[in-house]
Amino acid sequence: MNELLVIAWLLLPASALLIQYYLIQKRQNLLWILPLLSLAVTFFIGLAAVLYAFFLIIFTKVLMAEDPHQS
């Protein structure tokens, strides 16, 4: 379920930026890189958030695990 929320969170700005890309491209040729740059930044921020959450969950489980050698 969380994965679907992350995908939706990434796709909503992406679709808005792609629409903006086509509208800007019709008007000026110099500004076409800006929506793609924002899309890339949005994607990498989302990817970093997902990886951070994943490793945080993994390391929390590892650190909170009980030592089997202790009595």
mmJSON file of the N, C-alpha and C atoms, coordinates in Angstrom:
{"data_MODEL":{"atom_site":{
"group_PDB":["ATOM","ATOM","ATOM","ATOM","ATOM","ATOM","ATOM","ATOM","ATOM","ATOM","ATOM","ATOM","ATOM","ATOM","ATOM","ATOM","ATOM","ATOM","ATOM","ATOM","ATOM","ATOM","ATOM","ATOM","ATOM","ATOM","ATOM","ATOM","ATOM","ATOM","ATOM","ATOM","ATOM","ATOM","ATOM","ATOM","ATOM","ATOM","ATOM","ATOM","ATOM","ATOM","ATOM","ATOM","ATOM","ATOM","ATOM","ATOM","ATOM","ATOM","ATOM","ATOM","ATOM","ATOM","ATOM","ATOM","ATOM","ATOM","ATOM","ATOM","ATOM","ATOM","ATOM","ATOM","ATOM","ATOM","ATOM","ATOM","ATOM","ATOM","ATOM","ATOM","ATOM","ATOM","ATOM","ATOM","ATOM","ATOM","ATOM","ATOM","ATOM","ATOM","ATOM","ATOM","ATOM","ATOM","ATOM","ATOM","ATOM","ATOM","ATOM","ATOM","ATOM","ATOM","ATOM","ATOM","ATOM","ATOM","ATOM","ATOM","ATOM","ATOM","ATOM","ATOM","ATOM","ATOM","ATOM","ATOM","ATOM","ATOM","ATOM","ATOM","ATOM","ATOM","ATOM","ATOM","ATOM","ATOM","ATOM","ATOM","ATOM","ATOM","ATOM","ATOM","ATOM","ATOM","ATOM","ATOM","ATOM","ATOM","ATOM","ATOM","ATOM","ATOM","ATOM","ATOM","ATOM","ATOM","ATOM","ATOM","ATOM","ATOM","ATOM","ATOM","ATOM","ATOM","ATOM","ATOM","ATOM","ATOM","ATOM","ATOM","ATOM","ATOM","ATOM","ATOM","ATOM","ATOM","ATOM","ATOM","ATOM","ATOM","ATOM","ATOM","ATOM","ATOM","ATOM","ATOM","ATOM","ATOM","ATOM","ATOM","ATOM","ATOM","ATOM","ATOM","ATOM","ATOM","ATOM","ATOM","ATOM","ATOM","ATOM","ATOM","ATOM","ATOM","ATOM","ATOM","ATOM","ATOM","ATOM","ATOM","ATOM","ATOM","ATOM","ATOM","ATOM","ATOM","ATOM","ATOM","ATOM","ATOM","ATOM","ATOM","ATOM","ATOM","ATOM","ATOM","ATOM","ATOM","ATOM","ATOM","ATOM"],
"id":[1,2,3,4,5,6,7,8,9,10,11,12,13,14,15,16,17,18,19,20,21,22,23,24,25,26,27,28,29,30,31,32,33,34,35,36,37,38,39,40,41,42,43,44,45,46,47,48,49,50,51,52,53,54,55,56,57,58,59,60,61,62,63,64,65,66,67,68,69,70,71,72,73,74,75,76,77,78,79,80,81,82,83,84,85,86,87,88,89,90,91,92,93,94,95,96,97,98,99,100,101,102,103,104,105,106,107,108,109,110,111,112,113,114,115,116,117,118,119,120,121,122,123,124,125,126,127,128,129,130,131,132,133,134,135,136,137,138,139,140,141,142,143,144,145,146,147,148,149,150,151,152,153,154,155,156,157,158,159,160,161,162,163,164,165,166,167,168,169,170,171,172,173,174,175,176,177,178,179,180,181,182,183,184,185,186,187,188,189,190,191,192,193,194,195,196,197,198,199,200,201,202,203,204,205,206,207,208,209,210,211,212,213],
"type_symbol":["N","C","C","N","C","C","N","C","C","N","C","C","N","C","C","N","C","C","N","C","C","N","C","C","N","C","C","N","C","C","N","C","C","N","C","C","N","C","C","N","C","C","N","C","C","N","C","C","N","C","C","N","C","C","N","C","C","N","C","C","N","C","C","N","C","C","N","C","C","N","C","C","N","C","C","N","C","C","N","C","C","N","C","C","N","C","C","N","C","C","N","C","C","N","C","C","N","C","C","N","C","C","N","C","C","N","C","C","N","C","C","N","C","C","N","C","C","N","C","C","N","C","C","N","C","C","N","C","C","N","C","C","N","C","C","N","C","C","N","C","C","N","C","C","N","C","C","N","C","C","N","C","C","N","C","C","N","C","C","N","C","C","N","C","C","N","C","C","N","C","C","N","C","C","N","C","C","N","C","C","N","C","C","N","C","C","N","C","C","N","C","C","N","C","C","N","C","C","N","C","C","N","C","C","N","C","C","N","C","C","N","C","C"],
"label_atom_id":["N","CA","C","N","CA","C","N","CA","C","N","CA","C","N","CA","C","N","CA","C","N","CA","C","N","CA","C","N","CA","C","N","CA","C","N","CA","C","N","CA","C","N","CA","C","N","CA","C","N","CA","C","N","CA","C","N","CA","C","N","CA","C","N","CA","C","N","CA","C","N","CA","C","N","CA","C","N","CA","C","N","CA","C","N","CA","C","N","CA","C","N","CA","C","N","CA","C","N","CA","C","N","CA","C","N","CA","C","N","CA","C","N","CA","C","N","CA","C","N","CA","C","N","CA","C","N","CA","C","N","CA","C","N","CA","C","N","CA","C","N","CA","C","N","CA","C","N","CA","C","N","CA","C","N","CA","C","N","CA","C","N","CA","C","N","CA","C","N","CA","C","N","CA","C","N","CA","C","N","CA","C","N","CA","C","N","CA","C","N","CA","C","N","CA","C","N","CA","C","N","CA","C","N","CA","C","N","CA","C","N","CA","C","N","CA","C","N","CA","C","N","CA","C","N","CA","C","N","CA","C","N","CA","C","N","CA","C","N","CA","C","N","CA","C","N","CA","C"],
"label_alt_id":[null,null,null,null,null,null,null,null,null,null,null,null,null,null,null,null,null,null,null,null,null,null,null,null,null,null,null,null,null,null,null,null,null,null,null,null,null,null,null,null,null,null,null,null,null,null,null,null,null,null,null,null,null,null,null,null,null,null,null,null,null,null,null,null,null,null,null,null,null,null,null,null,null,null,null,null,null,null,null,null,null,null,null,null,null,null,null,null,null,null,null,null,null,null,null,null,null,null,null,null,null,null,null,null,null,null,null,null,null,null,null,null,null,null,null,null,null,null,null,null,null,null,null,null,null,null,null,null,null,null,null,null,null,null,null,null,null,null,null,null,null,null,null,null,null,null,null,null,null,null,null,null,null,null,null,null,null,null,null,null,null,null,null,null,null,null,null,null,null,null,null,null,null,null,null,null,null,null,null,null,null,null,null,null,null,null,null,null,null,null,null,null,null,null,null,null,null,null,null,null,null,null,null,null,null,null,null,null,null,null,null,null,null],
"label_comp_id":["MET","MET","MET","ASN","ASN","ASN","GLU","GLU","GLU","LEU","LEU","LEU","LEU","LEU","LEU","VAL","VAL","VAL","ILE","ILE","ILE","ALA","ALA","ALA","TRP","TRP","TRP","LEU","LEU","LEU","LEU","LEU","LEU","LEU","LEU","LEU","PRO","PRO","PRO","ALA","ALA","ALA","SER","SER","SER","ALA","ALA","ALA","LEU","LEU","LEU","LEU","LEU","LEU","ILE","ILE","ILE","GLN","GLN","GLN","TYR","TYR","TYR","TYR","TYR","TYR","LEU","LEU","LEU","ILE","ILE","ILE","GLN","GLN","GLN","LYS","LYS","LYS","ARG","ARG","ARG","GLN","GLN","GLN","ASN","ASN","ASN","LEU","LEU","LEU","LEU","LEU","LEU","TRP","TRP","TRP","ILE","ILE","ILE","LEU","LEU","LEU","PRO","PRO","PRO","LEU","LEU","LEU","LEU","LEU","LEU","SER","SER","SER","LEU","LEU","LEU","ALA","ALA","ALA","VAL","VAL","VAL","THR","THR","THR","PHE","PHE","PHE","PHE","PHE","PHE","ILE","ILE","ILE","GLY","GLY","GLY","LEU","LEU","LEU","ALA","ALA","ALA","ALA","ALA","ALA","VAL","VAL","VAL","LEU","LEU","LEU","TYR","TYR","TYR","ALA","ALA","ALA","PHE","PHE","PHE","PHE","PHE","PHE","LEU","LEU","LEU","ILE","ILE","ILE","ILE","ILE","ILE","PHE","PHE","PHE","THR","THR","THR","LYS","LYS","LYS","VAL","VAL","VAL","LEU","LEU","LEU","MET","MET","MET","ALA","ALA","ALA","GLU","GLU","GLU","ASP","ASP","ASP","PRO","PRO","PRO","HIS","HIS","HIS","GLN","GLN","GLN","SER","SER","SER"],
"label_asym_id":["A","A","A","A","A","A","A","A","A","A","A","A","A","A","A","A","A","A","A","A","A","A","A","A","A","A","A","A","A","A","A","A","A","A","A","A","A","A","A","A","A","A","A","A","A","A","A","A","A","A","A","A","A","A","A","A","A","A","A","A","A","A","A","A","A","A","A","A","A","A","A","A","A","A","A","A","A","A","A","A","A","A","A","A","A","A","A","A","A","A","A","A","A","A","A","A","A","A","A","A","A","A","A","A","A","A","A","A","A","A","A","A","A","A","A","A","A","A","A","A","A","A","A","A","A","A","A","A","A","A","A","A","A","A","A","A","A","A","A","A","A","A","A","A","A","A","A","A","A","A","A","A","A","A","A","A","A","A","A","A","A","A","A","A","A","A","A","A","A","A","A","A","A","A","A","A","A","A","A","A","A","A","A","A","A","A","A","A","A","A","A","A","A","A","A","A","A","A","A","A","A","A","A","A","A","A","A","A","A","A","A","A","A"],
"label_entity_id":["1","1","1","1","1","1","1","1","1","1","1","1","1","1","1","1","1","1","1","1","1","1","1","1","1","1","1","1","1","1","1","1","1","1","1","1","1","1","1","1","1","1","1","1","1","1","1","1","1","1","1","1","1","1","1","1","1","1","1","1","1","1","1","1","1","1","1","1","1","1","1","1","1","1","1","1","1","1","1","1","1","1","1","1","1","1","1","1","1","1","1","1","1","1","1","1","1","1","1","1","1","1","1","1","1","1","1","1","1","1","1","1","1","1","1","1","1","1","1","1","1","1","1","1","1","1","1","1","1","1","1","1","1","1","1","1","1","1","1","1","1","1","1","1","1","1","1","1","1","1","1","1","1","1","1","1","1","1","1","1","1","1","1","1","1","1","1","1","1","1","1","1","1","1","1","1","1","1","1","1","1","1","1","1","1","1","1","1","1","1","1","1","1","1","1","1","1","1","1","1","1","1","1","1","1","1","1","1","1","1","1","1","1"],
"label_seq_id":[1,1,1,2,2,2,3,3,3,4,4,4,5,5,5,6,6,6,7,7,7,8,8,8,9,9,9,10,10,10,11,11,11,12,12,12,13,13,13,14,14,14,15,15,15,16,16,16,17,17,17,18,18,18,19,19,19,20,20,20,21,21,21,22,22,22,23,23,23,24,24,24,25,25,25,26,26,26,27,27,27,28,28,28,29,29,29,30,30,30,31,31,31,32,32,32,33,33,33,34,34,34,35,35,35,36,36,36,37,37,37,38,38,38,39,39,39,40,40,40,41,41,41,42,42,42,43,43,43,44,44,44,45,45,45,46,46,46,47,47,47,48,48,48,49,49,49,50,50,50,51,51,51,52,52,52,53,53,53,54,54,54,55,55,55,56,56,56,57,57,57,58,58,58,59,59,59,60,60,60,61,61,61,62,62,62,63,63,63,64,64,64,65,65,65,66,66,66,67,67,67,68,68,68,69,69,69,70,70,70,71,71,71],
"pdbx_PDB_ins_code":[null,null,null,null,null,null,null,null,null,null,null,null,null,null,null,null,null,null,null,null,null,null,null,null,null,null,null,null,null,null,null,null,null,null,null,null,null,null,null,null,null,null,null,null,null,null,null,null,null,null,null,null,null,null,null,null,null,null,null,null,null,null,null,null,null,null,null,null,null,null,null,null,null,null,null,null,null,null,null,null,null,null,null,null,null,null,null,null,null,null,null,null,null,null,null,null,null,null,null,null,null,null,null,null,null,null,null,null,null,null,null,null,null,null,null,null,null,null,null,null,null,null,null,null,null,null,null,null,null,null,null,null,null,null,null,null,null,null,null,null,null,null,null,null,null,null,null,null,null,null,null,null,null,null,null,null,null,null,null,null,null,null,null,null,null,null,null,null,null,null,null,null,null,null,null,null,null,null,null,null,null,null,null,null,null,null,null,null,null,null,null,null,null,null,null,null,null,null,null,null,null,null,null,null,null,null,null,null,null,null,null,null,null],
"Cartn_x":[0.821,0.0,0.866,1.921,2.797,3.488,3.789,4.438,3.522,2.224,1.274,1.183,1.256,1.227,2.463,3.609,4.845,4.777,4.269,4.156,3.195,2.065,1.119,1.746,2.515,3.165,4.174,4.802,5.757,5.072,3.951,3.319,2.483,1.9,1.085,1.9,3.029,3.821,4.401,4.715,5.289,4.29,3.04,2.042,1.796,1.766,1.588,2.767,3.966,5.145,5.212,4.736,4.726,3.734,2.585,1.624,2.238,2.905,3.574,4.665,5.366,6.421,5.869,4.749,4.184,3.643,3.073,2.567,3.702,4.779,5.914,6.636,6.733,7.461,6.79,5.485,4.793,5.104,5.406,5.632,7.093,7.979,9.392,10.248,11.307,12.178,13.239,13.49,14.574,14.179,12.888,12.455,12.071,12.349,11.891,12.62,13.822,14.595,14.085,13.412,12.991,12.002,10.94,10.045,10.725,11.601,12.31,13.261,13.882,14.756,13.964,12.797,11.964,11.475,11.163,10.733,11.85,13.066,14.202,14.451,14.36,14.561,13.48,12.229,11.13,11.351,11.779,12.013,13.114,14.23,15.346,15.061,14.276,13.874,12.982,12.056,11.2,11.991,12.937,13.782,14.607,15.159,15.94,15.062,13.831,12.923,12.576,12.326,11.994,13.189,14.379,15.569,15.872,15.7,15.932,14.964,13.688,12.697,13.01,13.406,13.723,14.885,15.979,17.138,16.87,16.039,15.676,14.904,13.983,13.223,14.15,15.02,15.933,16.859,17.488,18.442,17.746,16.511,15.769,15.483,15.105,14.849,16.129,17.242,18.517,18.958,18.845,19.305,18.398,17.114,16.183,16.099,16.76,16.72,17.444,16.889,17.503,18.676,19.671,20.852,20.524,20.625,20.273,21.278,22.468,23.481,23.303,22.485,22.26,21.211,21.41,20.445,19.409],
"Cartn_y":[-1.198,0.0,1.262,1.254,2.419,2.651,1.563,1.701,2.412,2.112,2.77,4.263,4.622,6.039,6.755,6.096,6.701,6.864,5.843,5.928,7.048,7.147,8.228,9.58,9.651,10.911,11.33,10.364,10.681,10.957,10.287,10.424,11.694,12.172,13.381,14.598,14.904,16.032,15.761,14.502,14.172,14.466,14.082,14.34,15.838,16.569,18.021,18.665,18.186,18.759,18.406,17.219,16.871,17.727,18.005,18.908,20.295,20.748,22.051,22.046,20.931,20.807,21.022,20.376,20.52,21.925,22.547,23.91,24.899,24.739,25.658,25.433,24.183,23.885,24.543,24.681,25.326,26.817,27.415,28.864,29.23,28.64,29.022,27.764,27.828,26.663,26.607,27.728,27.761,27.19,27.163,26.761,25.289,24.505,23.119,22.288,22.711,21.909,22.059,23.169,23.419,22.385,22.03,21.0,19.642,19.316,18.037,18.034,19.174,19.292,19.156,19.794,19.653,18.221,17.576,16.179,15.296,15.523,14.741,14.994,16.249,16.572,15.918,15.984,15.348,13.848,13.232,11.788,11.415,12.153,11.789,12.09,13.125,13.379,12.242,11.809,10.68,9.404,9.164,7.976,8.013,9.177,9.309,9.073,9.573,9.373,7.902,7.212,5.786,4.982,5.264,4.54,4.828,6.089,6.447,5.688,5.655,4.939,3.446,2.885,1.457,1.117,1.872,1.583,1.904,2.9,3.212,2.056,1.476,0.326,-0.86,-1.142,-2.281,-2.107,-0.937,-0.736,-0.677,-0.189,-0.191,-1.617,-2.47,-3.871,-4.562,-4.246,-4.871,-4.396,-3.102,-2.57,-2.966,-3.164,-3.516,-5.025,-5.797,-7.254,-7.644,-8.631,-9.089,-10.009,-9.923,-10.765,-12.176,-13.185,-14.552,-15.142,-14.544,-15.097,-14.621,-13.585,-13.128,-14.004,-14.222,-15.065,-14.22],
"Cartn_z":[0.0,0.0,0.0,0.799,0.84,-0.498,-1.191,-2.489,-3.481,-3.404,-4.3,-4.006,-2.731,-2.379,-2.9,-2.814,-3.313,-4.828,-5.516,-6.976,-7.371,-6.667,-6.961,-6.666,-5.585,-5.216,-6.28,-6.935,-7.995,-9.334,-9.59,-10.902,-11.041,-9.952,-10.057,-10.477,-9.81,-10.309,-11.693,-11.975,-13.281,-14.392,-14.201,-15.243,-15.408,-14.294,-14.391,-15.114,-14.831,-15.477,-16.96,-17.327,-18.749,-19.526,-18.921,-19.567,-19.722,-18.662,-18.719,-19.792,-19.923,-20.932,-22.337,-22.654,-23.995,-24.233,-23.2,-23.372,-23.579,-22.828,-22.956,-24.28,-24.707,-25.936,-27.147,-27.086,-28.2,-28.261,-27.11,-27.072,-27.294,-26.507,-26.586,-26.6,-27.366,-27.476,-26.391,-25.714,-24.734,-23.378,-23.082,-21.742,-21.648,-22.647,-22.62,-21.578,-21.161,-20.217,-18.785,-18.476,-17.092,-16.55,-17.268,-16.732,-16.601,-17.539,-17.433,-16.247,-15.986,-14.828,-13.539,-13.476,-12.283,-12.123,-13.225,-13.165,-12.632,-13.093,-12.61,-11.126,-10.711,-9.293,-8.443,-8.898,-8.161,-8.051,-9.151,-9.141,-8.157,-8.191,-7.324,-5.856,-5.573,-4.185,-3.693,-4.531,-4.159,-3.986,-4.877,-4.767,-3.494,-3.174,-1.943,-0.717,-0.745,0.389,0.562,-0.545,-0.473,0.033,-0.487,-0.032,1.432,1.846,3.244,4.15,3.772,4.581,4.616,3.484,3.428,4.357,4.247,5.085,6.548,6.81,8.188,8.81,8.053,8.553,8.773,7.806,7.927,9.125,9.244,10.337,11.686,11.73,12.988,13.425,12.484,12.827,13.274,12.619,12.987,14.364,14.621,15.902,17.059,16.791,17.855,18.086,17.244,17.41,18.695,19.359,20.603,20.291,21.134,20.97,21.448,20.588,21.01,22.001,22.111,23.011,24.448,24.639,26.011,26.678,27.974,28.687,29.406],
"occupancy":[1.0,1.0,1.0,1.0,1.0,1.0,1.0,1.0,1.0,1.0,1.0,1.0,1.0,1.0,1.0,1.0,1.0,1.0,1.0,1.0,1.0,1.0,1.0,1.0,1.0,1.0,1.0,1.0,1.0,1.0,1.0,1.0,1.0,1.0,1.0,1.0,1.0,1.0,1.0,1.0,1.0,1.0,1.0,1.0,1.0,1.0,1.0,1.0,1.0,1.0,1.0,1.0,1.0,1.0,1.0,1.0,1.0,1.0,1.0,1.0,1.0,1.0,1.0,1.0,1.0,1.0,1.0,1.0,1.0,1.0,1.0,1.0,1.0,1.0,1.0,1.0,1.0,1.0,1.0,1.0,1.0,1.0,1.0,1.0,1.0,1.0,1.0,1.0,1.0,1.0,1.0,1.0,1.0,1.0,1.0,1.0,1.0,1.0,1.0,1.0,1.0,1.0,1.0,1.0,1.0,1.0,1.0,1.0,1.0,1.0,1.0,1.0,1.0,1.0,1.0,1.0,1.0,1.0,1.0,1.0,1.0,1.0,1.0,1.0,1.0,1.0,1.0,1.0,1.0,1.0,1.0,1.0,1.0,1.0,1.0,1.0,1.0,1.0,1.0,1.0,1.0,1.0,1.0,1.0,1.0,1.0,1.0,1.0,1.0,1.0,1.0,1.0,1.0,1.0,1.0,1.0,1.0,1.0,1.0,1.0,1.0,1.0,1.0,1.0,1.0,1.0,1.0,1.0,1.0,1.0,1.0,1.0,1.0,1.0,1.0,1.0,1.0,1.0,1.0,1.0,1.0,1.0,1.0,1.0,1.0,1.0,1.0,1.0,1.0,1.0,1.0,1.0,1.0,1.0,1.0,1.0,1.0,1.0,1.0,1.0,1.0,1.0,1.0,1.0,1.0,1.0,1.0,1.0,1.0,1.0,1.0,1.0,1.0],
"B_iso_or_equiv":[0.0,0.0,0.0,0.0,0.0,0.0,0.0,0.0,0.0,0.0,0.0,0.0,0.0,0.0,0.0,0.0,0.0,0.0,0.0,0.0,0.0,0.0,0.0,0.0,0.0,0.0,0.0,0.0,0.0,0.0,0.0,0.0,0.0,0.0,0.0,0.0,0.0,0.0,0.0,0.0,0.0,0.0,0.0,0.0,0.0,0.0,0.0,0.0,0.0,0.0,0.0,0.0,0.0,0.0,0.0,0.0,0.0,0.0,0.0,0.0,0.0,0.0,0.0,0.0,0.0,0.0,0.0,0.0,0.0,0.0,0.0,0.0,0.0,0.0,0.0,0.0,0.0,0.0,0.0,0.0,0.0,0.0,0.0,0.0,0.0,0.0,0.0,0.0,0.0,0.0,0.0,0.0,0.0,0.0,0.0,0.0,0.0,0.0,0.0,0.0,0.0,0.0,0.0,0.0,0.0,0.0,0.0,0.0,0.0,0.0,0.0,0.0,0.0,0.0,0.0,0.0,0.0,0.0,0.0,0.0,0.0,0.0,0.0,0.0,0.0,0.0,0.0,0.0,0.0,0.0,0.0,0.0,0.0,0.0,0.0,0.0,0.0,0.0,0.0,0.0,0.0,0.0,0.0,0.0,0.0,0.0,0.0,0.0,0.0,0.0,0.0,0.0,0.0,0.0,0.0,0.0,0.0,0.0,0.0,0.0,0.0,0.0,0.0,0.0,0.0,0.0,0.0,0.0,0.0,0.0,0.0,0.0,0.0,0.0,0.0,0.0,0.0,0.0,0.0,0.0,0.0,0.0,0.0,0.0,0.0,0.0,0.0,0.0,0.0,0.0,0.0,0.0,0.0,0.0,0.0,0.0,0.0,0.0,0.0,0.0,0.0,0.0,0.0,0.0,0.0,0.0,0.0,0.0,0.0,0.0,0.0,0.0,0.0],
"pdbx_formal_charge":[null,null,null,null,null,null,null,null,null,null,null,null,null,null,null,null,null,null,null,null,null,null,null,null,null,null,null,null,null,null,null,null,null,null,null,null,null,null,null,null,null,null,null,null,null,null,null,null,null,null,null,null,null,null,null,null,null,null,null,null,null,null,null,null,null,null,null,null,null,null,null,null,null,null,null,null,null,null,null,null,null,null,null,null,null,null,null,null,null,null,null,null,null,null,null,null,null,null,null,null,null,null,null,null,null,null,null,null,null,null,null,null,null,null,null,null,null,null,null,null,null,null,null,null,null,null,null,null,null,null,null,null,null,null,null,null,null,null,null,null,null,null,null,null,null,null,null,null,null,null,null,null,null,null,null,null,null,null,null,null,null,null,null,null,null,null,null,null,null,null,null,null,null,null,null,null,null,null,null,null,null,null,null,null,null,null,null,null,null,null,null,null,null,null,null,null,null,null,null,null,null,null,null,null,null,null,null,null,null,null,null,null,null],
"auth_seq_id":[1,1,1,2,2,2,3,3,3,4,4,4,5,5,5,6,6,6,7,7,7,8,8,8,9,9,9,10,10,10,11,11,11,12,12,12,13,13,13,14,14,14,15,15,15,16,16,16,17,17,17,18,18,18,19,19,19,20,20,20,21,21,21,22,22,22,23,23,23,24,24,24,25,25,25,26,26,26,27,27,27,28,28,28,29,29,29,30,30,30,31,31,31,32,32,32,33,33,33,34,34,34,35,35,35,36,36,36,37,37,37,38,38,38,39,39,39,40,40,40,41,41,41,42,42,42,43,43,43,44,44,44,45,45,45,46,46,46,47,47,47,48,48,48,49,49,49,50,50,50,51,51,51,52,52,52,53,53,53,54,54,54,55,55,55,56,56,56,57,57,57,58,58,58,59,59,59,60,60,60,61,61,61,62,62,62,63,63,63,64,64,64,65,65,65,66,66,66,67,67,67,68,68,68,69,69,69,70,70,70,71,71,71],
"auth_comp_id":["MET","MET","MET","ASN","ASN","ASN","GLU","GLU","GLU","LEU","LEU","LEU","LEU","LEU","LEU","VAL","VAL","VAL","ILE","ILE","ILE","ALA","ALA","ALA","TRP","TRP","TRP","LEU","LEU","LEU","LEU","LEU","LEU","LEU","LEU","LEU","PRO","PRO","PRO","ALA","ALA","ALA","SER","SER","SER","ALA","ALA","ALA","LEU","LEU","LEU","LEU","LEU","LEU","ILE","ILE","ILE","GLN","GLN","GLN","TYR","TYR","TYR","TYR","TYR","TYR","LEU","LEU","LEU","ILE","ILE","ILE","GLN","GLN","GLN","LYS","LYS","LYS","ARG","ARG","ARG","GLN","GLN","GLN","ASN","ASN","ASN","LEU","LEU","LEU","LEU","LEU","LEU","TRP","TRP","TRP","ILE","ILE","ILE","LEU","LEU","LEU","PRO","PRO","PRO","LEU","LEU","LEU","LEU","LEU","LEU","SER","SER","SER","LEU","LEU","LEU","ALA","ALA","ALA","VAL","VAL","VAL","THR","THR","THR","PHE","PHE","PHE","PHE","PHE","PHE","ILE","ILE","ILE","GLY","GLY","GLY","LEU","LEU","LEU","ALA","ALA","ALA","ALA","ALA","ALA","VAL","VAL","VAL","LEU","LEU","LEU","TYR","TYR","TYR","ALA","ALA","ALA","PHE","PHE","PHE","PHE","PHE","PHE","LEU","LEU","LEU","ILE","ILE","ILE","ILE","ILE","ILE","PHE","PHE","PHE","THR","THR","THR","LYS","LYS","LYS","VAL","VAL","VAL","LEU","LEU","LEU","MET","MET","MET","ALA","ALA","ALA","GLU","GLU","GLU","ASP","ASP","ASP","PRO","PRO","PRO","HIS","HIS","HIS","GLN","GLN","GLN","SER","SER","SER"],
"auth_asym_id":["A","A","A","A","A","A","A","A","A","A","A","A","A","A","A","A","A","A","A","A","A","A","A","A","A","A","A","A","A","A","A","A","A","A","A","A","A","A","A","A","A","A","A","A","A","A","A","A","A","A","A","A","A","A","A","A","A","A","A","A","A","A","A","A","A","A","A","A","A","A","A","A","A","A","A","A","A","A","A","A","A","A","A","A","A","A","A","A","A","A","A","A","A","A","A","A","A","A","A","A","A","A","A","A","A","A","A","A","A","A","A","A","A","A","A","A","A","A","A","A","A","A","A","A","A","A","A","A","A","A","A","A","A","A","A","A","A","A","A","A","A","A","A","A","A","A","A","A","A","A","A","A","A","A","A","A","A","A","A","A","A","A","A","A","A","A","A","A","A","A","A","A","A","A","A","A","A","A","A","A","A","A","A","A","A","A","A","A","A","A","A","A","A","A","A","A","A","A","A","A","A","A","A","A","A","A","A","A","A","A","A","A","A"],
"auth_atom_id":["N","CA","C","N","CA","C","N","CA","C","N","CA","C","N","CA","C","N","CA","C","N","CA","C","N","CA","C","N","CA","C","N","CA","C","N","CA","C","N","CA","C","N","CA","C","N","CA","C","N","CA","C","N","CA","C","N","CA","C","N","CA","C","N","CA","C","N","CA","C","N","CA","C","N","CA","C","N","CA","C","N","CA","C","N","CA","C","N","CA","C","N","CA","C","N","CA","C","N","CA","C","N","CA","C","N","CA","C","N","CA","C","N","CA","C","N","CA","C","N","CA","C","N","CA","C","N","CA","C","N","CA","C","N","CA","C","N","CA","C","N","CA","C","N","CA","C","N","CA","C","N","CA","C","N","CA","C","N","CA","C","N","CA","C","N","CA","C","N","CA","C","N","CA","C","N","CA","C","N","CA","C","N","CA","C","N","CA","C","N","CA","C","N","CA","C","N","CA","C","N","CA","C","N","CA","C","N","CA","C","N","CA","C","N","CA","C","N","CA","C","N","CA","C","N","CA","C","N","CA","C","N","CA","C","N","CA","C","N","CA","C","N","CA","C","N","CA","C"],
"pdbx_PDB_model_num":[1,1,1,1,1,1,1,1,1,1,1,1,1,1,1,1,1,1,1,1,1,1,1,1,1,1,1,1,1,1,1,1,1,1,1,1,1,1,1,1,1,1,1,1,1,1,1,1,1,1,1,1,1,1,1,1,1,1,1,1,1,1,1,1,1,1,1,1,1,1,1,1,1,1,1,1,1,1,1,1,1,1,1,1,1,1,1,1,1,1,1,1,1,1,1,1,1,1,1,1,1,1,1,1,1,1,1,1,1,1,1,1,1,1,1,1,1,1,1,1,1,1,1,1,1,1,1,1,1,1,1,1,1,1,1,1,1,1,1,1,1,1,1,1,1,1,1,1,1,1,1,1,1,1,1,1,1,1,1,1,1,1,1,1,1,1,1,1,1,1,1,1,1,1,1,1,1,1,1,1,1,1,1,1,1,1,1,1,1,1,1,1,1,1,1,1,1,1,1,1,1,1,1,1,1,1,1,1,1,1,1,1,1]
}}}
